[in-house]
Amino acid sequence: MAETFYEIEPAETLPEEENIEKESSLEKAETNQAHNQNQKREVFSQAYKRIAPPEDYIKPDISNADHALKSKTETPEKDSHIKEEERNAFSKINKLLKTPSEKPSNNARSTVHYSLVNRKHKHLPIPIYLCEEGGKIIINITVNASGKVIDTSYNNASSSSNKCLIDSAIEYAKMAIFNSGSKKEQLGTITFYFEGK
């Protein structure tokens, strides 16, 4: 009897498996509040706030310096026009940044996500965990102009094919109500994250 040795190297993790692992570690739900994935994030608006000068700062008298500067250099008419346009654009941007956002917070760590362009949810049921298994179930939806869900179907990009989860997600999706829109029918998705028992 002869012995044969084979050198077996560990299998490499597929990028798809890595994405699933990353997704599951990142998507631990912190809230049941639904959030629209198409909503733009306004994270950077905080960075544009004005910083107050130090308390001991003394503003220098620049009235004489300004007069001397004007007499030494004369700006051509073309440059002043460009600078005026820049100032107008800058002031418009500042005005936009200063206006308070009417959008709800964009919480990506939720048990319910939806993707529906230019729509906000009025009622989006929170999934109740009645199934033994857990998983991410994506439901394709069609919403009419008044905001009611008129059609639903299972999306194969879901992480589970468990019938209990799919049936629950479809029932919840049918109960969803969105604000009215200009389109007669609009396609979108609702993603439910179910936790197993």
KARA-V111330 format. One record per residue. N is the residue number from 0. RES is the residue in three letters. PHI is phi in whole degrees, -180 to 180 (999 if undefined). PSI is psi in degrees with one decimal (999 if undefined). OMEGA is omega in whole degrees, 0 to 359 (* if undefined). Layout:
# KARA-V111330
N_RES_PHI_PSI_OMEGA ; N_RES_PHI_PSI_OMEGA
This chain:
# KARA-V111330
0_MET_999_132.1_182 ; 1_ALA_-110_144.1_178 ; 2_GLU_-103_140.6_177 ; 3_THR_-123_132.8_179 ; 4_PHE_-109_134.8_176 ; 5_TYR_-119_136.2_176 ; 6_GLU_-93_114.3_182 ; 7_ILE_-110_123.8_179 ; 8_GLU_-94_148.4_181 ; 9_PRO_-62_143.5_180 ; 10_ALA_-67_140.9_178 ; 11_GLU_-78_144.5_177 ; 12_THR_-75_135.1_180 ; 13_LEU_-74_149.3_179 ; 14_PRO_-57_-33.1_180 ; 15_GLU_-65_-40.9_178 ; 16_GLU_-66_-38.9_178 ; 17_GLU_-63_-41.7_179 ; 18_ASN_-63_-40.1_180 ; 19_ILE_-65_-42.1_179 ; 20_GLU_-63_-44.6_179 ; 21_LYS_-62_-43.3_182 ; 22_GLU_-62_-43.7_182 ; 23_SER_-69_-33.4_179 ; 24_SER_-75_-31.9_182 ; 25_LEU_-82_-28.5_191 ; 26_GLU_-100_38.2_171 ; 27_LYS_-73_117.3_186 ; 28_ALA_-64_133.8_176 ; 29_GLU_-104_-17.8_184 ; 30_THR_-151_160.7_174 ; 31_ASN_-99_2.4_179 ; 32_GLN_-71_125.8_181 ; 33_ALA_-70_154.6_177 ; 34_HIS_-143_144.4_181 ; 35_ASN_-90_121.6_182 ; 36_GLN_-71_-18.9_179 ; 37_ASN_-86_-5.6_179 ; 38_GLN_-72_132.3_181 ; 39_LYS_-74_139.9_179 ; 40_ARG_-85_140.6_180 ; 41_GLU_-115_48.6_183 ; 42_VAL_-70_-36.5_189 ; 43_PHE_-84_-7.2_181 ; 44_SER_-63_-26.3_178 ; 45_GLN_-64_-30.6_185 ; 46_ALA_-72_-15.7_185 ; 47_TYR_-100_14.3_178 ; 48_LYS_-74_145.0_179 ; 49_ARG_-72_144.3_178 ; 50_ILE_-101_129.8_180 ; 51_ALA_-72_143.7_178 ; 52_PRO_-70_159.8_178 ; 53_PRO_-60_153.8_183 ; 54_GLU_-64_-30.8_182 ; 55_ASP_-89_8.7_181 ; 56_TYR_-73_131.1_178 ; 57_ILE_-113_122.2_182 ; 58_LYS_-72_123.1_181 ; 59_PRO_-71_153.2_178 ; 60_ASP_-80_109.4_184 ; 61_ILE_-109_9.1_181 ; 62_SER_-63_-41.9_178 ; 63_ASN_-72_-40.1_181 ; 64_ALA_-66_-37.0_180 ; 65_ASP_-66_-41.8_179 ; 66_HIS_-64_-43.8_179 ; 67_ALA_-65_-38.5_180 ; 68_LEU_-66_-41.0_180 ; 69_LYS_-66_-38.0_181 ; 70_SER_-71_-31.5_181 ; 71_LYS_-77_-40.1_183 ; 72_THR_-126_134.0_175 ; 73_GLU_-115_126.0_181 ; 74_THR_-86_136.5_178 ; 75_PRO_-64_158.6_182 ; 76_GLU_-61_-35.3_182 ; 77_LYS_-64_-44.0_180 ; 78_ASP_-64_-40.1_181 ; 79_SER_-66_-34.0_178 ; 80_HIS_-66_-42.8_179 ; 81_ILE_-64_-45.1_180 ; 82_LYS_-63_-36.6_178 ; 83_GLU_-64_-41.6_177 ; 84_GLU_-63_-42.0_179 ; 85_GLU_-63_-42.7_179 ; 86_ARG_-64_-40.8_179 ; 87_ASN_-63_-44.7_179 ; 88_ALA_-63_-42.1_180 ; 89_PHE_-64_-42.4_180 ; 90_SER_-67_-34.8_177 ; 91_LYS_-64_-42.3_179 ; 92_ILE_-64_-44.9_179 ; 93_ASN_-61_-39.3_179 ; 94_LYS_-63_-41.7_178 ; 95_LEU_-63_-40.5_181 ; 96_LEU_-70_-31.0_183 ; 97_LYS_-80_-23.8_181 ; 98_THR_-69_134.1_181 ; 99_PRO_-69_143.8_181 ; 100_SER_-76_133.9_176 ; 101_GLU_-91_-5.9_182 ; 102_LYS_-80_146.3_176 ; 103_PRO_-71_164.7_181 ; 104_SER_-62_146.0_185 ; 105_ASN_-97_81.9_185 ; 106_ASN_-92_106.2_182 ; 107_ALA_-77_-13.1_181 ; 108_ARG_-99_66.4_183 ; 109_SER_-121_165.1_177 ; 110_THR_-86_-10.3_180 ; 111_VAL_-136_128.4_174 ; 112_HIS_-125_149.8_172 ; 113_TYR_-138_155.1_179 ; 114_SER_-128_103.8_182 ; 115_LEU_-151_106.6_188 ; 116_VAL_-63_132.2_177 ; 117_ASN_59_29.8_177 ; 118_ARG_-129_149.3_174 ; 119_LYS_-122_150.0_180 ; 120_HIS_-82_140.1_172 ; 121_LYS_-96_-41.9_178 ; 122_HIS_-143_123.0_177 ; 123_LEU_-137_107.6_186 ; 124_PRO_-63_142.7_178 ; 125_ILE_-85_130.7_182 ; 126_PRO_-66_133.8_174 ; 127_ILE_-100_134.6_189 ; 128_TYR_-86_89.9_181 ; 129_LEU_-101_-11.4_184 ; 130_CYS_-96_154.9_179 ; 131_GLU_-70_-40.2_182 ; 132_GLU_-90_166.4_175 ; 133_GLY_-122_170.2_177 ; 134_GLY_162_175.3_178 ; 135_LYS_-102_120.2_180 ; 136_ILE_-116_124.6_179 ; 137_ILE_-107_128.0_180 ; 138_ILE_-117_125.7_173 ; 139_ASN_-76_134.9_180 ; 140_ILE_-128_152.5_170 ; 141_THR_-121_125.5_183 ; 142_VAL_-114_134.6_179 ; 143_ASN_-84_179.7_184 ; 144_ALA_-63_-29.0_181 ; 145_SER_-83_-7.2_175 ; 146_GLY_103_3.3_180 ; 147_LYS_-88_143.6_176 ; 148_VAL_-79_119.7_183 ; 149_ILE_-106_-13.4_179 ; 150_ASP_-153_144.1_178 ; 151_THR_-138_151.0_174 ; 152_SER_-156_154.4_180 ; 153_TYR_-75_136.4_178 ; 154_ASN_-101_128.0_183 ; 155_ASN_-67_-9.5_178 ; 156_ALA_-77_-0.8_179 ; 157_SER_-64_155.5_182 ; 158_SER_-87_-7.1_182 ; 159_SER_-139_148.9_175 ; 160_SER_-115_22.4_180 ; 161_ASN_-66_123.8_184 ; 162_LYS_-61_-38.8_180 ; 163_CYS_-61_-45.7_180 ; 164_LEU_-66_-43.6_182 ; 165_ILE_-63_-47.2_180 ; 166_ASP_-61_-42.9_179 ; 167_SER_-63_-45.5_182 ; 168_ALA_-63_-40.8_179 ; 169_ILE_-65_-41.5_178 ; 170_GLU_-63_-43.7_178 ; 171_TYR_-64_-40.7_181 ; 172_ALA_-64_-37.7_179 ; 173_LYS_-65_-26.3_181 ; 174_MET_-85_-8.2_183 ; 175_ALA_-69_143.7_177 ; 176_ILE_-132_132.8_180 ; 177_PHE_-118_168.0_177 ; 178_ASN_-69_161.2_182 ; 179_SER_-71_154.5_181 ; 180_GLY_-138_172.3_183 ; 181_SER_-82_-22.8_181 ; 182_LYS_-81_142.6_179 ; 183_LYS_-63_-44.3_176 ; 184_GLU_-138_143.1_180 ; 185_GLN_-137_134.6_179 ; 186_LEU_-92_148.0_177 ; 187_GLY_-166_-170.6_177 ; 188_THR_-139_153.4_169 ; 189_ILE_-125_130.1_179 ; 190_THR_-111_125.4_178 ; 191_PHE_-110_133.1_176 ; 192_TYR_-107_106.6_180 ; 193_PHE_-96_136.6_175 ; 194_GLU_-99_136.2_179 ; 195_GLY_-72_159.2_179 ; 196_LYS_-78_999_*
